[in-house]
Amino acid sequence: NVPAYPANLPLQSELRTFIDGPNPDENLGESLKYINFKDNNYSSSQKSKTMMHLLKNGYGCIAMFDNWEGQTSHCVFIYEGDGCKWGYKDSWPDSAEFGWKELDLSELTAIYYVTGVGKDKSNQSQCGDYNFAITGDETQSTINYSISGDVSQVCSYTWLADGNIIESGPNKNSIVFDPSNCTAINPIEISVNIVTPAGGCAVNRTLRVPDPPTEIAIQGNFWDNTAQTACPDEVFVANPVLIQDLNYSWQATGVQILGSSNTTNLTFQTPSYAGDFSLSVRAGNICGVSPYETFDFDDGVDPLGSACNGSPLRTAPSTVTVQDRVIHWSGYGISYTQRQEGITCTLVNLNGKEVFRQRLIDVEQRLDVRHLASGLYILSIKGAEFHQREKVFLR
């Protein structure tokens, strides 16, 4: 009882065009969409709901499996389903078959689906000349979408969400959009049909749960980018790479978060001993949040690392007090020889930036920091045989 293959769905040759073609997006333009299950850790239930949603809305799915009856990276066309069993057509020309059976969705890594006909190639260059794009901050409760590019020659705009017209008119180069059903398994396709004197074209944007960051950058005076190690008791700043219209939240193991964990740039402090640490970050927008992406730093804190000048961490026999925005340092427990070898005092703010540096020579010294802004700072005093760290607050 295999369901009939609908006559209006893509044929075998069309399937091969945008699965095996050198550039799928070039073949079908903005009408071809792609959902990556593998990298976003979708469960089998979520994959099933995603395909059922597409089928109920008239879309066929090209399903890519890591393992299909012993074959790797095999594709089939899904055109019917009840959530348990699926009607499919094999995508290989010499062995194409129809089937109706349960599928192992744990092996399903991605799906392609078609939202409409391909773009008119004659209008493609005309749209490209204007460099149109949809822009908008998708972290807010409502989204202010607008069209960027050369809009001076535009005759009219038609805004659509999942193919349904939202607004249209000659001056509608922006809209306020309030998504009502934006989830991980139900992305919303925002599109604008634009008419210019040279012709018409369309631009698109997918509103969905974002992917987690795949890379972070760590900044600080004692961060060894080559070895990815840090000195003990130092303050660093981590930030996701390629930030765009997203909220971020962080978790940390083995280091102390300074300030908020719900921020784009995370400020953290390493412990006073050697060891491992990890940072986890996820991205969010109006649709929800991505899974956490974890970055592990084995032996990430290394007191003897090259960036730390090979100085082991020991408690310094000195005292620090703050009065009237002046730091008073007393080092009676430090020998004359150690002072002559060099003792350096630095202040670092919570953004990881060094804002003060002075060499300590005398037994007692006053450090005038009245030029600095009020707030919390990390005071670091280092010698050849010791390293002292204090938190100081300037009122």
C-alpha positions in Angstrom: 0.0 0.0 0.0 2.6 2.5 -1.1 1.0 6.0 -1.4 1.0 7.4 -5.0 3.9 9.5 -6.0 2.3 13.0 -6.5 2.6 14.3 -10.0 3.4 17.9 -8.9 6.5 16.9 -6.9 10.0 17.0 -8.4 10.9 14.2 -10.8 13.9 11.9 -10.6 16.1 14.1 -12.8 15.3 17.2 -10.7 16.3 15.4 -7.6 19.7 14.6 -9.0 20.1 18.2 -10.2 20.1 19.7 -6.7 21.6 16.8 -4.8 24.5 15.9 -7.1 24.9 19.3 -8.8 28.1 21.3 -8.2 26.3 24.0 -6.4 22.7 23.3 -5.2 21.9 26.9 -4.4 22.9 27.9 -7.9 20.6 25.3 -9.5 17.4 26.2 -7.6 18.3 29.6 -6.2 16.5 30.7 -3.0 13.8 28.0 -3.4 16.2 25.3 -2.1 16.4 25.1 1.7 18.6 22.9 4.0 18.3 21.8 7.6 21.4 20.3 9.2 20.3 17.7 11.8 23.7 16.3 12.6 25.5 19.4 13.8 22.5 20.6 15.8 21.9 17.3 17.7 18.2 16.8 16.6 16.6 13.8 18.2 14.7 11.2 16.1 11.4 12.7 17.4 12.4 16.2 16.3 13.5 15.0 12.9 10.1 13.2 12.5 8.2 16.3 13.5 10.2 18.5 11.1 9.5 16.2 8.1 5.8 15.9 9.1 5.5 19.7 9.3 7.0 20.1 5.8 4.8 17.3 4.3 1.6 18.8 5.8 2.6 22.2 4.2 3.1 20.7 0.8 6.8 20.3 0.7 8.7 17.1 -0.3 11.9 16.4 1.5 15.2 15.1 0.2 16.5 13.0 3.1 20.3 12.3 3.5 21.2 9.2 5.5 24.7 8.3 6.8 23.7 4.7 6.5 21.0 3.4 4.2 20.9 -0.4 3.8 24.7 -0.6 4.0 25.3 2.4 1.8 26.8 5.6 3.1 25.6 9.2 2.3 22.5 8.0 0.5 19.6 10.2 -0.4 15.9 9.4 -0.9 12.9 11.6 -1.6 10.2 11.6 1.2 6.8 12.4 -0.1 4.4 10.9 2.4 4.5 9.9 6.1 2.5 9.3 9.2 5.2 9.9 11.8 6.2 6.3 11.9 6.3 5.0 8.3 7.4 7.0 5.3 6.7 6.9 1.6 9.9 7.4 -0.3 11.5 7.2 -3.7 15.1 6.2 -4.2 17.3 9.0 -5.6 19.7 6.8 -7.6 18.7 6.5 -11.3 19.6 2.9 -11.9 18.0 1.5 -8.7 15.1 3.9 -8.1 12.3 2.3 -6.1 9.2 3.3 -4.2 8.8 2.2 -0.6 6.7 2.6 2.5 8.4 1.6 5.7 9.9 2.7 9.0 13.2 4.5 8.6 16.0 4.7 11.1 16.0 8.5 11.7 19.1 8.3 13.9 21.0 7.9 10.7 19.2 10.9 9.1 21.8 13.8 9.0 20.1 16.4 6.9 17.1 17.3 4.7 16.7 19.5 1.7 13.3 20.9 0.8 11.9 23.1 -2.0 9.8 26.2 -1.2 8.9 27.0 -4.8 10.1 27.3 -8.3 13.7 28.3 -9.1 14.7 31.9 -9.6 14.4 33.5 -13.0 18.0 33.6 -14.2 17.3 36.8 -16.2 16.4 38.7 -13.1 19.3 37.3 -11.0 21.9 39.7 -12.2 19.5 42.6 -11.9 18.8 41.9 -8.3 22.5 41.4 -7.6 23.4 44.8 -9.0 21.3 46.4 -6.2 22.9 44.2 -3.5 19.6 43.8 -1.7 19.6 42.0 1.7 17.2 41.6 4.6 18.6 42.9 7.9 17.2 42.8 11.4 18.1 42.1 15.0 16.4 38.8 15.8 17.1 38.9 19.6 14.2 41.3 20.3 10.6 40.4 21.1 9.6 41.9 17.8 12.0 42.3 14.8 12.5 45.4 12.8 13.4 43.9 9.4 14.6 46.3 6.6 16.0 46.1 3.1 19.6 47.2 2.6 21.2 48.0 -0.7 20.3 50.5 -3.4 16.6 51.0 -2.6 16.3 54.3 -4.4 15.1 52.6 -7.6 12.6 50.2 -6.0 9.1 50.5 -7.3 7.4 48.2 -4.8 7.9 45.6 -2.0 6.0 42.5 -1.0 6.9 41.0 2.3 6.0 37.3 3.0 6.4 34.9 5.9 6.3 31.2 4.8 4.7 32.3 1.5 1.9 34.4 3.2 1.9 38.1 2.4 2.5 40.3 5.5 2.6 43.8 3.9 3.2 45.3 0.5 3.5 48.7 -1.1 5.8 51.2 -2.8 7.4 52.5 0.4 7.5 49.3 2.5 11.3 48.9 2.7 10.9 47.9 6.3 8.4 46.0 8.6 7.9 45.2 12.2 7.5 41.4 12.5 6.2 39.5 15.5 6.7 35.8 14.9 4.0 33.6 16.5 5.5 30.2 15.9 9.3 30.2 15.6 10.9 27.0 16.9 13.8 24.7 16.3 11.7 22.4 14.1 9.6 25.1 12.5 11.8 27.8 10.9 10.1 30.8 9.3 11.1 31.9 5.8 11.1 35.6 5.5 11.1 36.8 1.8 10.6 40.0 0.0 9.6 40.3 -3.7 11.1 43.5 -5.0 10.2 45.2 -8.3 12.6 47.7 -9.9 12.5 49.3 -13.4 14.9 46.6 -14.6 12.7 43.7 -13.4 11.8 41.7 -10.3 13.7 39.6 -7.8 13.5 38.2 -4.4 15.6 38.1 -1.2 15.2 35.7 1.6 16.2 35.1 5.2 15.5 32.2 7.5 14.3 32.9 11.0 15.3 29.9 13.2 17.1 28.8 16.3 20.8 29.8 15.7 23.7 27.4 15.5 26.1 27.4 18.4 29.4 29.2 17.9 32.1 27.0 16.4 35.1 29.1 17.5 36.0 31.5 20.3 38.8 34.0 20.7 40.5 34.6 24.0 42.3 37.9 24.7 44.6 38.9 27.5 48.2 39.9 28.4 49.1 36.4 29.4 47.3 34.2 26.9 49.6 32.0 24.8 47.7 31.6 21.5 50.2 29.0 20.2 49.9 26.7 23.1 46.4 27.9 24.3 47.6 28.2 27.9 47.1 30.9 30.5 49.0 32.1 33.5 47.5 31.6 37.0 45.4 34.3 38.6 45.0 36.3 35.4 42.0 37.9 33.9 41.0 37.1 30.3 38.2 37.9 27.9 36.6 35.3 25.6 34.2 36.1 22.8 32.5 34.1 20.0 33.8 34.6 16.5 31.4 35.9 13.8 28.9 37.6 16.1 25.7 38.8 14.4 22.4 39.6 16.0 22.5 37.0 18.7 22.4 36.7 22.5 25.1 34.6 24.2 25.3 32.7 27.5 28.3 31.0 29.0 29.3 28.2 31.4 32.8 27.7 32.8 34.6 24.8 34.5 38.0 25.3 36.3 37.9 29.1 36.1 35.9 31.9 37.8 33.4 34.0 35.8 33.7 37.7 36.6 30.5 39.6 36.1 27.6 38.3 34.1 27.5 34.9 32.2 24.8 36.2 29.9 26.9 38.5 27.8 28.7 38.4 24.5 32.2 38.8 25.9 32.9 36.6 28.9 35.4 37.9 31.5 37.0 35.1 33.5 39.9 34.6 36.0 42.2 31.6 36.1 42.9 29.8 39.4 46.2 30.0 41.3 47.2 26.5 40.3 47.9 24.5 37.2 45.1 22.5 35.6 42.5 22.1 32.9 39.5 24.4 32.2 36.7 24.6 29.7 34.3 27.3 28.4 30.9 26.5 27.0 28.8 29.1 25.0 25.5 29.0 23.3 23.7 31.4 21.0 20.1 32.6 21.3 17.5 34.7 19.5 13.7 35.2 19.5 13.2 31.5 18.5 15.2 30.0 21.3 18.7 28.9 22.2 21.2 26.6 20.5 23.0 23.7 22.3 26.1 24.6 24.2 29.4 24.3 22.4 32.2 23.4 24.7 35.9 24.3 24.2 38.3 22.3 26.3 41.7 23.5 27.3 43.8 20.6 28.6 46.6 21.9 30.9 45.1 25.4 30.1 46.6 27.0 33.2 50.4 26.6 33.2 52.4 28.6 35.8 55.6 27.6 33.9 54.4 28.4 30.5 56.4 30.7 28.2 53.8 33.5 28.5 54.3 33.4 32.3 58.0 33.9 32.1 58.5 30.5 33.8 57.7 32.0 37.2 56.1 29.6 39.7 53.2 31.0 41.7 54.0 31.7 45.4 52.5 34.1 47.9 54.4 37.3 48.2 55.3 38.6 51.7 53.8 42.0 51.1 50.6 44.0 52.0 48.3 46.1 49.9 45.8 48.7 51.1 43.8 51.3 49.3 43.0 54.8 50.7 41.7 57.9 48.8 42.2 56.1 45.5 45.9 55.6 46.3 47.3 52.1 46.6 49.8 51.6 49.5 52.2 48.8 49.1 54.5 47.4 51.8 57.2 44.8 51.0 59.2 44.4 54.1 59.3 40.7 53.6 60.9 41.0 50.2 64.7 41.0 50.1 66.8 43.8 48.7 68.1 41.4 46.0 64.6 40.5 44.9 63.6 44.1 44.6 66.7 44.8 42.5 65.9 41.9 40.2 62.6 43.6 39.4 59.1 43.7 40.9 56.3 44.9 38.6 52.9 46.0 39.7 50.0 46.0 37.2 46.3 46.8 37.3 43.9 45.0 34.9 40.2 46.0 34.5 37.4 43.5 34.1 37.6 43.7 30.4 41.1 42.1 30.6 42.9 45.4 29.7 46.0 46.5 31.5 45.4 50.1 32.6 48.4 50.7 35.0 52.0 49.4 35.3 54.8 50.5 37.6 58.1 49.0 38.9 58.4 48.6 42.6 61.9 49.3 44.1 61.5 50.8 47.6 60.3 48.9 50.6 57.2 51.1 50.7 55.5 52.7 47.7 52.4 54.7 47.0 50.7 54.1 43.6 48.6 57.0 42.5 45.7 55.7 40.4 43.3 58.6 40.8 43.2 59.0 37.0 41.4 55.6 36.7 37.7 55.1 36.6 35.9 53.8 39.7 35.3 50.1 39.8 36.9 46.7 40.5 40.4 45.9 39.3 42.9 43.0 39.6 46.2 44.1 41.1 49.1 41.8 40.2 52.6 42.1 41.8 55.2 39.8 40.3 58.8 39.1 41.1 61.3 36.5 40.0 60.3 34.2 42.8 56.7 35.2 43.7 53.4 36.3 42.3 50.8 38.1 44.3 47.3 39.0 43.2 44.7 41.2 44.9 41.3 42.5 44.1 41.1 46.3 44.6 38.0 48.5 44.4 38.5 52.2 43.5 35.6 54.3 44.7 
